[in-house]
Amino acid sequence: MELIPREYVALPGGGLKRVYSLVGADGSVILGDHGAWLASRAKRCACGSVCLGSGQTCGSSDCIANLASA
Ligand SMILES: [Zn+2]
């Protein structure tokens, strides 16, 4: 299993923002938003939304009904 990158950048005012870094094809480092990174890897419901928790759907009643009838 791939390790989740744990990187932060300091924000003005003393906050920290969790990010991840990627090395681009040209060698430059790209910082990405950690939340977006997680979302991009998250399990997707049939409708395309991110699944909730360990569930198989996004939690909407329509999707749950579809799953139950599949
Ligand atoms: Zn859904």
N, CA, C, O and the ligand as a Tripos MOL2 file, in Angstrom:
@<TRIPOS>MOLECULE
protein
  281   279    71     0     0
PROTEIN
NO_CHARGES

@<TRIPOS>ATOM
      1 N           0.8380   -1.2020    0.0000 N.3       1 MET1
      2 CA          0.0000    0.0000    0.0000 C.3       1 MET1
      3 C           0.8690    1.2460    0.0000 C.2       1 MET1
      4 O           1.8790    1.3470    0.6980 O.2       1 MET1
      5 N           0.4370    2.1620   -0.7960 N.am      2 GLU2
      6 CA          1.1820    3.4020   -0.9280 C.3       2 GLU2
      7 C           1.0180    4.2550    0.3210 C.2       2 GLU2
      8 O          -0.0920    4.3970    0.8350 O.2       2 GLU2
      9 N           2.0880    4.8100    0.7990 N.am      3 LEU3
     10 CA          2.0100    5.6770    1.9660 C.3       3 LEU3
     11 C           1.3920    7.0150    1.5880 C.2       3 LEU3
     12 O           1.6320    7.5470    0.5040 O.2       3 LEU3
     13 N           0.6040    7.5370    2.4920 N.am      4 ILE4
     14 CA          0.0290    8.8580    2.2680 C.3       4 ILE4
     15 C           1.0910    9.9050    2.5840 C.2       4 ILE4
     16 O           1.6490    9.9130    3.6810 O.2       4 ILE4
     17 N           1.3690   10.7720    1.6420 N.am      5 PRO5
     18 CA          2.3560   11.8260    1.9140 C.3       5 PRO5
     19 C           1.8790   12.7280    3.0370 C.2       5 PRO5
     20 O           0.7050   13.0910    3.1100 O.2       5 PRO5
     21 N           2.8110   13.0820    3.9080 N.am      6 ARG6
     22 CA          2.4560   14.0000    4.9920 C.3       6 ARG6
     23 C           3.3430   15.2300    4.8680 C.2       6 ARG6
     24 O           4.4800   15.2660    5.3390 O.2       6 ARG6
     25 N           2.7940   16.2000    4.2360 N.am      7 GLU7
     26 CA          3.5540   17.4260    4.0180 C.3       7 GLU7
     27 C           2.6380   18.6060    4.2970 C.2       7 GLU7
     28 O           1.4230   18.5420    4.1130 O.2       7 GLU7
     29 N           3.2570   19.6680    4.7420 N.am      8 TYR8
     30 CA          2.4760   20.8460    5.1050 C.3       8 TYR8
     31 C           3.1530   22.0920    4.5710 C.2       8 TYR8
     32 O           4.3720   22.1390    4.4030 O.2       8 TYR8
     33 N           2.3540   23.0780    4.3130 N.am      9 VAL9
     34 CA          2.9130   24.3910    4.0390 C.3       9 VAL9
     35 C           2.3720   25.3510    5.0800 C.2       9 VAL9
     36 O           1.2340   25.2240    5.5310 O.2       9 VAL9
     37 N           3.1940   26.3050    5.4530 N.am     10 ALA10
     38 CA          2.7670   27.3190    6.4120 C.3      10 ALA10
     39 C           1.9340   28.3720    5.6950 C.2      10 ALA10
     40 O           2.2780   28.8230    4.6030 O.2      10 ALA10
     41 N           0.8430   28.7490    6.3270 N.am     11 LEU11
     42 CA         -0.0100   29.7960    5.7790 C.3      11 LEU11
     43 C           0.2580   31.0940    6.5160 C.2      11 LEU11
     44 O           0.6990   31.0840    7.6650 O.2      11 LEU11
     45 N          -0.0080   32.2100    5.8560 N.am     12 PRO12
     46 CA          0.0860   33.4870    6.5580 C.3      12 PRO12
     47 C          -0.8280   33.4570    7.7850 C.2      12 PRO12
     48 O          -1.9860   33.0540    7.6740 O.2      12 PRO12
     49 N          -0.3300   33.8740    8.9510 N.am     13 GLY13
     50 CA         -1.1370   33.8360   10.1510 C.3      13 GLY13
     51 C          -0.8250   32.6450   11.0270 C.2      13 GLY13
     52 O          -1.3730   32.5150   12.1210 O.2      13 GLY13
     53 N           0.0540   31.7690   10.5550 N.am     14 GLY14
     54 CA          0.5150   30.6940   11.4220 C.3      14 GLY14
     55 C          -0.1740   29.3640   11.2130 C.2      14 GLY14
     56 O           0.1510   28.3890   11.8900 O.2      14 GLY14
     57 N          -1.1090   29.3030   10.3000 N.am     15 GLY15
     58 CA         -1.7840   28.0370   10.0510 C.3      15 GLY15
     59 C          -0.9350   27.1040    9.2080 C.2      15 GLY15
     60 O           0.0720   27.5000    8.6220 O.2      15 GLY15
     61 N          -1.3700   25.8650    9.1650 N.am     16 LEU16
     62 CA         -0.7160   24.8900    8.3030 C.3      16 LEU16
     63 C          -1.7490   24.3180    7.3440 C.2      16 LEU16
     64 O          -2.8960   24.0570    7.7090 O.2      16 LEU16
     65 N          -1.3190   24.1380    6.1470 N.am     17 LYS17
     66 CA         -2.1900   23.5130    5.1620 C.3      17 LYS17
     67 C          -1.5480   22.2120    4.7320 C.2      17 LYS17
     68 O          -0.3740   22.1780    4.3640 O.2      17 LYS17
     69 N          -2.3150   21.1550    4.7790 N.am     18 ARG18
     70 CA         -1.7710   19.8670    4.3900 C.3      18 ARG18
     71 C          -1.7650   19.7590    2.8680 C.2      18 ARG18
     72 O          -2.7640   20.0250    2.2000 O.2      18 ARG18
     73 N          -0.6350   19.3690    2.3560 N.am     19 VAL19
     74 CA         -0.4770   19.2870    0.9060 C.3      19 VAL19
     75 C           0.2870   18.0140    0.5530 C.2      19 VAL19
     76 O           0.7070   17.2630    1.4330 O.2      19 VAL19
     77 N           0.4520   17.7970   -0.6750 N.am     20 TYR20
     78 CA          1.3520   16.7450   -1.1210 C.3      20 TYR20
     79 C           2.1740   17.3160   -2.2520 C.2      20 TYR20
     80 O           1.7720   18.2820   -2.9010 O.2      20 TYR20
     81 N           3.3120   16.7250   -2.4820 N.am     21 SER21
     82 CA          4.1360   17.2260   -3.5620 C.3      21 SER21
     83 C           4.3340   16.1450   -4.6110 C.2      21 SER21
     84 O           4.4310   14.9560   -4.3050 O.2      21 SER21
     85 N           4.3890   16.5800   -5.8120 N.am     22 LEU22
     86 CA          4.6540   15.7020   -6.9350 C.3      22 LEU22
     87 C           5.8360   16.2780   -7.6920 C.2      22 LEU22
     88 O           6.0040   17.4940   -7.7820 O.2      22 LEU22
     89 N           6.6350   15.4020   -8.2240 N.am     23 VAL23
     90 CA          7.7050   15.8800   -9.0820 C.3      23 VAL23
     91 C           7.2400   15.7380  -10.5240 C.2      23 VAL23
     92 O           6.9510   14.6420  -11.0040 O.2      23 VAL23
     93 N           7.1780   16.8550  -11.1840 N.am     24 GLY24
     94 CA          6.6920   16.8690  -12.5540 C.3      24 GLY24
     95 C           7.7020   16.2690  -13.5140 C.2      24 GLY24
     96 O           8.8410   15.9820  -13.1440 O.2      24 GLY24
     97 N           7.2760   16.0870  -14.7310 N.am     25 ALA25
     98 CA          8.1190   15.4660  -15.7550 C.3      25 ALA25
     99 C           9.3890   16.2850  -16.0040 C.2      25 ALA25
    100 O          10.4220   15.7430  -16.3970 O.2      25 ALA25
    101 N           9.2960   17.5750  -15.7750 N.am     26 ASP26
    102 CA         10.4630   18.4270  -16.0090 C.3      26 ASP26
    103 C          11.3100   18.6030  -14.7560 C.2      26 ASP26
    104 O          12.2640   19.3810  -14.7530 O.2      26 ASP26
    105 N          10.9600   17.8750  -13.6810 N.am     27 GLY27
    106 CA         11.7550   17.9350  -12.4690 C.3      27 GLY27
    107 C          11.2850   18.9610  -11.4700 C.2      27 GLY27
    108 O          11.8080   19.0180  -10.3570 O.2      27 GLY27
    109 N          10.3280   19.7600  -11.8290 N.am     28 SER28
    110 CA          9.8380   20.7670  -10.9020 C.3      28 SER28
    111 C           8.8980   20.1100   -9.8910 C.2      28 SER28
    112 O           8.2430   19.1110  -10.1880 O.2      28 SER28
    113 N           8.8450   20.6860   -8.7040 N.am     29 VAL29
    114 CA          7.9770   20.1530   -7.6610 C.3      29 VAL29
    115 C           6.6470   20.8940   -7.6840 C.2      29 VAL29
    116 O           6.5910   22.1230   -7.6940 O.2      29 VAL29
    117 N           5.6050   20.1190   -7.6920 N.am     30 ILE30
    118 CA          4.2560   20.6830   -7.7230 C.3      30 ILE30
    119 C           3.6040   20.3780   -6.3830 C.2      30 ILE30
    120 O           3.6260   19.2360   -5.9240 O.2      30 ILE30
    121 N           3.0360   21.3790   -5.7670 N.am     31 LEU31
    122 CA          2.2840   21.1460   -4.5400 C.3      31 LEU31
    123 C           0.8030   21.0120   -4.8610 C.2      31 LEU31
    124 O           0.2450   21.7830   -5.6420 O.2      31 LEU31
    125 N           0.1870   20.0270   -4.2480 N.am     32 GLY32
    126 CA         -1.2400   19.8230   -4.4670 C.3      32 GLY32
    127 C          -1.9820   19.8480   -3.1540 C.2      32 GLY32
    128 O          -1.3980   19.6630   -2.0860 O.2      32 GLY32
    129 N          -3.2460   20.0720   -3.2430 N.am     33 ASP33
    130 CA         -4.0770   20.0900   -2.0510 C.3      33 ASP33
    131 C          -4.3240   18.6660   -1.5740 C.2      33 ASP33
    132 O          -4.7130   17.7970   -2.3560 O.2      33 ASP33
    133 N          -4.0960   18.4340   -0.2850 N.am     34 HIS34
    134 CA         -4.2070   17.0680    0.2260 C.3      34 HIS34
    135 C          -5.6400   16.5430    0.1270 C.2      34 HIS34
    136 O          -5.8570   15.3720   -0.1840 O.2      34 HIS34
    137 N          -6.5980   17.4000    0.3870 N.am     35 GLY35
    138 CA         -7.9880   16.9760    0.2920 C.3      35 GLY35
    139 C          -8.3470   16.5420   -1.1210 C.2      35 GLY35
    140 O          -9.0550   15.5560   -1.3230 O.2      35 GLY35
    141 N          -7.8540   17.2850   -2.0830 N.am     36 ALA36
    142 CA         -8.1150   16.9380   -3.4700 C.3      36 ALA36
    143 C          -7.4110   15.6300   -3.8370 C.2      36 ALA36
    144 O          -7.9140   14.8290   -4.6240 O.2      36 ALA36
    145 N          -6.2530   15.4450   -3.2530 N.am     37 TRP37
    146 CA         -5.5150   14.2070   -3.5180 C.3      37 TRP37
    147 C          -6.2930   13.0080   -2.9880 C.2      37 TRP37
    148 O          -6.4370   11.9950   -3.6720 O.2      37 TRP37
    149 N          -6.7800   13.1350   -1.7890 N.am     38 LEU38
    150 CA         -7.5870   12.0470   -1.2250 C.3      38 LEU38
    151 C          -8.8270   11.8120   -2.0760 C.2      38 LEU38
    152 O          -9.1840   10.6700   -2.3670 O.2      38 LEU38
    153 N          -9.4700   12.8830   -2.4670 N.am     39 ALA39
    154 CA        -10.6960   12.7540   -3.2490 C.3      39 ALA39
    155 C         -10.4170   12.0800   -4.5810 C.2      39 ALA39
    156 O         -11.2420   11.3230   -5.0920 O.2      39 ALA39
    157 N          -9.2440   12.3640   -5.1370 N.am     40 SER40
    158 CA         -8.9280   11.7930   -6.4360 C.3      40 SER40
    159 C          -8.6880   10.2920   -6.3400 C.2      40 SER40
    160 O          -8.8050    9.5720   -7.3310 O.2      40 SER40
    161 N          -8.3530    9.8270   -5.1440 N.am     41 ARG41
    162 CA         -8.0670    8.4040   -4.9510 C.3      41 ARG41
    163 C          -9.2250    7.6740   -4.3070 C.2      41 ARG41
    164 O          -9.2210    6.4450   -4.2310 O.2      41 ARG41
    165 N         -10.2000    8.4010   -3.8490 N.am     42 ALA42
    166 CA        -11.2800    7.7940   -3.0840 C.3      42 ALA42
    167 C         -12.1270    6.8920   -3.9640 C.2      42 ALA42
    168 O         -12.2130    7.0600   -5.1800 O.2      42 ALA42
    169 N         -12.7350    5.9510   -3.3120 N.am     43 LYS43
    170 CA        -13.6650    5.0680   -3.9900 C.3      43 LYS43
    171 C         -14.8550    5.8860   -4.4570 C.2      43 LYS43
    172 O         -15.3480    6.7640   -3.7490 O.2      43 LYS43
    173 N         -15.3040    5.5770   -5.6690 N.am     44 ARG44
    174 CA        -16.3810    6.3690   -6.2480 C.3      44 ARG44
    175 C         -17.6800    5.5910   -6.2900 C.2      44 ARG44
    176 O         -17.7180    4.3950   -6.5800 O.2      44 ARG44
    177 N         -18.7190    6.3040   -5.9960 N.am     45 CYS45
    178 CA        -20.0610    5.7740   -6.1560 C.3      45 CYS45
    179 C         -20.3710    5.6760   -7.6500 C.2      45 CYS45
    180 O         -19.6830    6.2730   -8.4780 O.2      45 CYS45
    181 N         -21.4080    4.9190   -7.9790 N.am     46 ALA46
    182 CA        -21.8050    4.7840   -9.3780 C.3      46 ALA46
    183 C         -22.1410    6.1340  -10.0140 C.2      46 ALA46
    184 O         -22.0170    6.2960  -11.2270 O.2      46 ALA46
    185 N         -22.5620    7.0940   -9.2060 N.am     47 CYS47
    186 CA        -22.9250    8.4040   -9.7340 C.3      47 CYS47
    187 C         -21.7100    9.3050   -9.8880 C.2      47 CYS47
    188 O         -21.8060   10.3950  -10.4510 O.2      47 CYS47
    189 N         -20.5660    8.8480   -9.3850 N.am     48 GLY48
    190 CA        -19.3570    9.6290   -9.5460 C.3      48 GLY48
    191 C         -18.9450   10.4030   -8.3120 C.2      48 GLY48
    192 O         -17.8470   10.9580   -8.2690 O.2      48 GLY48
    193 N         -19.8080   10.4510   -7.3040 N.am     49 SER49
    194 CA        -19.4470   11.1170   -6.0560 C.3      49 SER49
    195 C         -18.5400   10.2100   -5.2350 C.2      49 SER49
    196 O         -18.5230    8.9940   -5.4200 O.2      49 SER49
    197 N         -17.7960   10.8150   -4.3360 N.am     50 VAL50
    198 CA        -16.9360   10.0380   -3.4550 C.3      50 VAL50
    199 C         -17.8010    9.2610   -2.4670 C.2      50 VAL50
    200 O         -18.7440    9.8040   -1.8930 O.2      50 VAL50
    201 N         -17.4700    7.9890   -2.2760 N.am     51 CYS51
    202 CA        -18.2270    7.1820   -1.3250 C.3      51 CYS51
    203 C         -17.9790    7.6660    0.0940 C.2      51 CYS51
    204 O         -16.9030    8.1690    0.4190 O.2      51 CYS51
    205 N         -18.9760    7.5050    0.9140 N.am     52 LEU52
    206 CA        -18.8520    7.8840    2.3060 C.3      52 LEU52
    207 C         -18.2690    6.7310    3.1100 C.2      52 LEU52
    208 O         -18.6520    5.5750    2.9280 O.2      52 LEU52
    209 N         -17.3470    7.0560    3.9930 N.am     53 GLY53
    210 CA        -16.7750    6.0540    4.8840 C.3      53 GLY53
    211 C         -16.3010    4.8480    4.1070 C.2      53 GLY53
    212 O         -15.6230    4.9840    3.0890 O.2      53 GLY53
    213 N         -16.6540    3.6660    4.5830 N.am     54 SER54
    214 CA        -16.2710    2.4410    3.8810 C.3      54 SER54
    215 C         -17.4280    1.9440    3.0260 C.2      54 SER54
    216 O         -17.4050    0.8120    2.5430 O.2      54 SER54
    217 N         -18.4240    2.7760    2.8420 N.am     55 GLY55
    218 CA        -19.6150    2.3790    2.0950 C.3      55 GLY55
    219 C         -19.3580    2.2590    0.6070 C.2      55 GLY55
    220 O         -18.2870    2.6060    0.1090 O.2      55 GLY55
    221 N         -20.3440    1.7700   -0.0760 N.am     56 GLN56
    222 CA        -20.2250    1.5710   -1.5130 C.3      56 GLN56
    223 C         -20.9620    2.6370   -2.2970 C.2      56 GLN56
    224 O         -20.9660    2.6180   -3.5280 O.2      56 GLN56
    225 N         -21.5820    3.5610   -1.5970 N.am     57 THR57
    226 CA        -22.2950    4.6390   -2.2760 C.3      57 THR57
    227 C         -21.9400    5.9740   -1.6320 C.2      57 THR57
    228 O         -21.2950    6.0420   -0.5860 O.2      57 THR57
    229 N         -22.3890    7.0240   -2.2990 N.am     58 CYS58
    230 CA        -22.1540    8.3600   -1.7760 C.3      58 CYS58
    231 C         -23.1170    8.6820   -0.6400 C.2      58 CYS58
    232 O         -22.9750    9.7060    0.0290 O.2      58 CYS58
    233 N         -24.0890    7.8150   -0.4230 N.am     59 GLY59
    234 CA        -25.0030    8.0240    0.6800 C.3      59 GLY59
    235 C         -26.3600    8.5600    0.2580 C.2      59 GLY59
    236 O         -27.2750    8.6400    1.0780 O.2      59 GLY59
    237 N         -26.5020    8.9290   -1.0110 N.am     60 SER60
    238 CA        -27.8150    9.4160   -1.4190 C.3      60 SER60
    239 C         -28.7960    8.2520   -1.5290 C.2      60 SER60
    240 O         -28.4080    7.1280   -1.8480 O.2      60 SER60
    241 N         -30.0390    8.5270   -1.2690 N.am     61 SER61
    242 CA        -31.0250    7.4400   -1.2350 C.3      61 SER61
    243 C         -31.1600    6.7830   -2.6000 C.2      61 SER61
    244 O         -31.3900    5.5770   -2.6830 O.2      61 SER61
    245 N         -31.0200    7.5550   -3.6700 N.am     62 ASP62
    246 CA        -31.1040    6.9800   -5.0090 C.3      62 ASP62
    247 C         -30.0050    5.9550   -5.2440 C.2      62 ASP62
    248 O         -30.2400    4.8790   -5.7930 O.2      62 ASP62
    249 N         -28.8050    6.3130   -4.8180 N.am     63 CYS63
    250 CA        -27.6660    5.4240   -5.0500 C.3      63 CYS63
    251 C         -27.7590    4.1770   -4.1860 C.2      63 CYS63
    252 O         -27.3960    3.0840   -4.6210 O.2      63 CYS63
    253 N         -28.2430    4.3390   -2.9690 N.am     64 ILE64
    254 CA        -28.4250    3.1790   -2.0940 C.3      64 ILE64
    255 C         -29.4670    2.2460   -2.7040 C.2      64 ILE64
    256 O         -29.3070    1.0250   -2.6700 O.2      64 ILE64
    257 N         -30.5270    2.8160   -3.2590 N.am     65 ALA65
    258 CA        -31.5670    2.0040   -3.8960 C.3      65 ALA65
    259 C         -30.9860    1.2680   -5.0980 C.2      65 ALA65
    260 O         -31.2870    0.0940   -5.3150 O.2      65 ALA65
    261 N         -30.1490    1.9580   -5.8830 N.am     66 ASN66
    262 CA        -29.5350    1.3220   -7.0430 C.3      66 ASN66
    263 C         -28.6360    0.1790   -6.6270 C.2      66 ASN66
    264 O         -28.6120   -0.8690   -7.2720 O.2      66 ASN66
    265 N         -27.9000    0.3760   -5.5560 N.am     67 LEU67
    266 CA        -27.0000   -0.6630   -5.0890 C.3      67 LEU67
    267 C         -27.7990   -1.8890   -4.6240 C.2      67 LEU67
    268 O         -27.4230   -3.0300   -4.8920 O.2      67 LEU67
    269 N         -28.8950   -1.6290   -3.9290 N.am     68 ALA68
    270 CA        -29.7120   -2.7110   -3.3880 C.3      68 ALA68
    271 C         -30.3570   -3.5230   -4.5090 C.2      68 ALA68
    272 O         -30.6040   -4.7190   -4.3540 O.2      68 ALA68
    273 N         -30.6240   -2.8690   -5.6310 N.am     69 SER69
    274 CA        -31.3080   -3.5600   -6.7250 C.3      69 SER69
    275 C         -30.3240   -4.1840   -7.7010 C.2      69 SER69
    276 O         -30.7270   -4.9130   -8.6070 O.2      69 SER69
    277 N         -29.0440   -3.9060   -7.5280 N.am     70 ALA70
    278 CA        -28.0530   -4.4270   -8.4700 C.3      70 ALA70
    279 C         -27.8220   -5.9150   -8.2530 C.2      70 ALA70
    280 O         -27.0180   -6.5240   -8.9580 O.2      70 ALA70
    281 ZN        -23.9910    8.1980   -5.5890 Zn       71 ZN71
@<TRIPOS>BOND
     1     1     2 1
     2     2     3 1
     3     3     4 2
     4     3     5 am
     5     5     6 1
     6     6     7 1
     7     7     8 2
     8     7     9 am
     9     9    10 1
    10    10    11 1
    11    11    12 2
    12    11    13 am
    13    13    14 1
    14    14    15 1
    15    15    16 2
    16    15    17 am
    17    17    18 1
    18    18    19 1
    19    19    20 2
    20    19    21 am
    21    21    22 1
    22    22    23 1
    23    23    24 2
    24    23    25 am
    25    25    26 1
    26    26    27 1
    27    27    28 2
    28    27    29 am
    29    29    30 1
    30    30    31 1
    31    31    32 2
    32    31    33 am
    33    33    34 1
    34    34    35 1
    35    35    36 2
    36    35    37 am
    37    37    38 1
    38    38    39 1
    39    39    40 2
    40    39    41 am
    41    41    42 1
    42    42    43 1
    43    43    44 2
    44    43    45 am
    45    45    46 1
    46    46    47 1
    47    47    48 2
    48    47    49 am
    49    49    50 1
    50    50    51 1
    51    51    52 2
    52    51    53 am
    53    53    54 1
    54    54    55 1
    55    55    56 2
    56    55    57 am
    57    57    58 1
    58    58    59 1
    59    59    60 2
    60    59    61 am
    61    61    62 1
    62    62    63 1
    63    63    64 2
    64    63    65 am
    65    65    66 1
    66    66    67 1
    67    67    68 2
    68    67    69 am
    69    69    70 1
    70    70    71 1
    71    71    72 2
    72    71    73 am
    73    73    74 1
    74    74    75 1
    75    75    76 2
    76    75    77 am
    77    77    78 1
    78    78    79 1
    79    79    80 2
    80    79    81 am
    81    81    82 1
    82    82    83 1
    83    83    84 2
    84    83    85 am
    85    85    86 1
    86    86    87 1
    87    87    88 2
    88    87    89 am
    89    89    90 1
    90    90    91 1
    91    91    92 2
    92    91    93 am
    93    93    94 1
    94    94    95 1
    95    95    96 2
    96    95    97 am
    97    97    98 1
    98    98    99 1
    99    99   100 2
   100    99   101 am
   101   101   102 1
   102   102   103 1
   103   103   104 2
   104   103   105 am
   105   105   106 1
   106   106   107 1
   107   107   108 2
   108   107   109 am
   109   109   110 1
   110   110   111 1
   111   111   112 2
   112   111   113 am
   113   113   114 1
   114   114   115 1
   115   115   116 2
   116   115   117 am
   117   117   118 1
   118   118   119 1
   119   119   120 2
   120   119   121 am
   121   121   122 1
   122   122   123 1
   123   123   124 2
   124   123   125 am
   125   125   126 1
   126   126   127 1
   127   127   128 2
   128   127   129 am
   129   129   130 1
   130   130   131 1
   131   131   132 2
   132   131   133 am
   133   133   134 1
   134   134   135 1
   135   135   136 2
   136   135   137 am
   137   137   138 1
   138   138   139 1
   139   139   140 2
   140   139   141 am
   141   141   142 1
   142   142   143 1
   143   143   144 2
   144   143   145 am
   145   145   146 1
   146   146   147 1
   147   147   148 2
   148   147   149 am
   149   149   150 1
   150   150   151 1
   151   151   152 2
   152   151   153 am
   153   153   154 1
   154   154   155 1
   155   155   156 2
   156   155   157 am
   157   157   158 1
   158   158   159 1
   159   159   160 2
   160   159   161 am
   161   161   162 1
   162   162   163 1
   163   163   164 2
   164   163   165 am
   165   165   166 1
   166   166   167 1
   167   167   168 2
   168   167   169 am
   169   169   170 1
   170   170   171 1
   171   171   172 2
   172   171   173 am
   173   173   174 1
   174   174   175 1
   175   175   176 2
   176   175   177 am
   177   177   178 1
   178   178   179 1
   179   179   180 2
   180   179   181 am
   181   181   182 1
   182   182   183 1
   183   183   184 2
   184   183   185 am
   185   185   186 1
   186   186   187 1
   187   187   188 2
   188   187   189 am
   189   189   190 1
   190   190   191 1
   191   191   192 2
   192   191   193 am
   193   193   194 1
   194   194   195 1
   195   195   196 2
   196   195   197 am
   197   197   198 1
   198   198   199 1
   199   199   200 2
   200   199   201 am
   201   201   202 1
   202   202   203 1
   203   203   204 2
   204   203   205 am
   205   205   206 1
   206   206   207 1
   207   207   208 2
   208   207   209 am
   209   209   210 1
   210   210   211 1
   211   211   212 2
   212   211   213 am
   213   213   214 1
   214   214   215 1
   215   215   216 2
   216   215   217 am
   217   217   218 1
   218   218   219 1
   219   219   220 2
   220   219   221 am
   221   221   222 1
   222   222   223 1
   223   223   224 2
   224   223   225 am
   225   225   226 1
   226   226   227 1
   227   227   228 2
   228   227   229 am
   229   229   230 1
   230   230   231 1
   231   231   232 2
   232   231   233 am
   233   233   234 1
   234   234   235 1
   235   235   236 2
   236   235   237 am
   237   237   238 1
   238   238   239 1
   239   239   240 2
   240   239   241 am
   241   241   242 1
   242   242   243 1
   243   243   244 2
   244   243   245 am
   245   245   246 1
   246   246   247 1
   247   247   248 2
   248   247   249 am
   249   249   250 1
   250   250   251 1
   251   251   252 2
   252   251   253 am
   253   253   254 1
   254   254   255 1
   255   255   256 2
   256   255   257 am
   257   257   258 1
   258   258   259 1
   259   259   260 2
   260   259   261 am
   261   261   262 1
   262   262   263 1
   263   263   264 2
   264   263   265 am
   265   265   266 1
   266   266   267 1
   267   267   268 2
   268   267   269 am
   269   269   270 1
   270   270   271 1
   271   271   272 2
   272   271   273 am
   273   273   274 1
   274   274   275 1
   275   275   276 2
   276   275   277 am
   277   277   278 1
   278   278   279 1
   279   279   280 2
@<TRIPOS>SUBSTRUCTURE
     1 MET1         2 RESIDUE 1 A MET
     2 GLU2         6 RESIDUE 1 A GLU
     3 LEU3        10 RESIDUE 1 A LEU
     4 ILE4        14 RESIDUE 1 A ILE
     5 PRO5        18 RESIDUE 1 A PRO
     6 ARG6        22 RESIDUE 1 A ARG
     7 GLU7        26 RESIDUE 1 A GLU
     8 TYR8        30 RESIDUE 1 A TYR
     9 VAL9        34 RESIDUE 1 A VAL
    10 ALA10       38 RESIDUE 1 A ALA
    11 LEU11       42 RESIDUE 1 A LEU
    12 PRO12       46 RESIDUE 1 A PRO
    13 GLY13       50 RESIDUE 1 A GLY
    14 GLY14       54 RESIDUE 1 A GLY
    15 GLY15       58 RESIDUE 1 A GLY
    16 LEU16       62 RESIDUE 1 A LEU
    17 LYS17       66 RESIDUE 1 A LYS
    18 ARG18       70 RESIDUE 1 A ARG
    19 VAL19       74 RESIDUE 1 A VAL
    20 TYR20       78 RESIDUE 1 A TYR
    21 SER21       82 RESIDUE 1 A SER
    22 LEU22       86 RESIDUE 1 A LEU
    23 VAL23       90 RESIDUE 1 A VAL
    24 GLY24       94 RESIDUE 1 A GLY
    25 ALA25       98 RESIDUE 1 A ALA
    26 ASP26      102 RESIDUE 1 A ASP
    27 GLY27      106 RESIDUE 1 A GLY
    28 SER28      110 RESIDUE 1 A SER
    29 VAL29      114 RESIDUE 1 A VAL
    30 ILE30      118 RESIDUE 1 A ILE
    31 LEU31      122 RESIDUE 1 A LEU
    32 GLY32      126 RESIDUE 1 A GLY
    33 ASP33      130 RESIDUE 1 A ASP
    34 HIS34      134 RESIDUE 1 A HIS
    35 GLY35      138 RESIDUE 1 A GLY
    36 ALA36      142 RESIDUE 1 A ALA
    37 TRP37      146 RESIDUE 1 A TRP
    38 LEU38      150 RESIDUE 1 A LEU
    39 ALA39      154 RESIDUE 1 A ALA
    40 SER40      158 RESIDUE 1 A SER
    41 ARG41      162 RESIDUE 1 A ARG
    42 ALA42      166 RESIDUE 1 A ALA
    43 LYS43      170 RESIDUE 1 A LYS
    44 ARG44      174 RESIDUE 1 A ARG
    45 CYS45      178 RESIDUE 1 A CYS
    46 ALA46      182 RESIDUE 1 A ALA
    47 CYS47      186 RESIDUE 1 A CYS
    48 GLY48      190 RESIDUE 1 A GLY
    49 SER49      194 RESIDUE 1 A SER
    50 VAL50      198 RESIDUE 1 A VAL
    51 CYS51      202 RESIDUE 1 A CYS
    52 LEU52      206 RESIDUE 1 A LEU
    53 GLY53      210 RESIDUE 1 A GLY
    54 SER54      214 RESIDUE 1 A SER
    55 GLY55      218 RESIDUE 1 A GLY
    56 GLN56      222 RESIDUE 1 A GLN
    57 THR57      226 RESIDUE 1 A THR
    58 CYS58      230 RESIDUE 1 A CYS
    59 GLY59      234 RESIDUE 1 A GLY
    60 SER60      238 RESIDUE 1 A SER
    61 SER61      242 RESIDUE 1 A SER
    62 ASP62      246 RESIDUE 1 A ASP
    63 CYS63      250 RESIDUE 1 A CYS
    64 ILE64      254 RESIDUE 1 A ILE
    65 ALA65      258 RESIDUE 1 A ALA
    66 ASN66      262 RESIDUE 1 A ASN
    67 LEU67      266 RESIDUE 1 A LEU
    68 ALA68      270 RESIDUE 1 A ALA
    69 SER69      274 RESIDUE 1 A SER
    70 ALA70      278 RESIDUE 1 A ALA
    71 ZN71       281 GROUP 0 **** ****
